[in-house]
């Protein structure tokens, strides 16, 4: 394969030419959909934007590919994402405005939307969840992806449930205080969302509230 070939290219070649039973997920091949999240050489990443030449062992010429971690394997490289989505739903991932219904479009201040832009880049690939060291030992932890999503709404000026959200995340078993600040979610996130930083900001906001 060429030097530009990705891990996903390699897996598709294997499925088409060597083992047609190989199960994997992929879609956009452009690091947008997040479908091809898996572990390569022990670390979660998107197979579609990981070049084989960058991860192949110089000693034996091998690349170790495994399913994403902390989620049950369905077959080969396909994992069950239902627990991931359950945790996202746990933080009410939708706007909850209060007060009178606006009669015109609500224009949020530009500085607030710029502030939220980083987290809004999340593609829900589950890579941070795969390598979260807390989830390895505590399945009750809401997890970095869901907490980053929660932060997105506590910081949005259009949402009216900030205090209620913070109280729930503060009181709930598996909430913001279970993160051990291991930095793994920051290291592996392909979109620079830095979930751990958002969790630390949620802690500060909860204390202030």
Secondary structure, 3 states (H helix, E strand, C coil): CCCCCEHHHHHHHHHHHCCCCCCCCCCCCCCCCCCCEEEECCEEEEHHHCEHHHHCCCCCCCCCEECCCCCCEEECCEECCHHHHHHHHHCCCCCCCCCCCCCCCCCCCHHHHHHHHHHHCCCCCCHHHHCCCCCCCCCCCCCHHHHHHHHHHHCCCCCCCHHHHHHHHHHCCCCHHHCCCCCHHHHHCCCCCCHHHHHHHHHHHHHHC
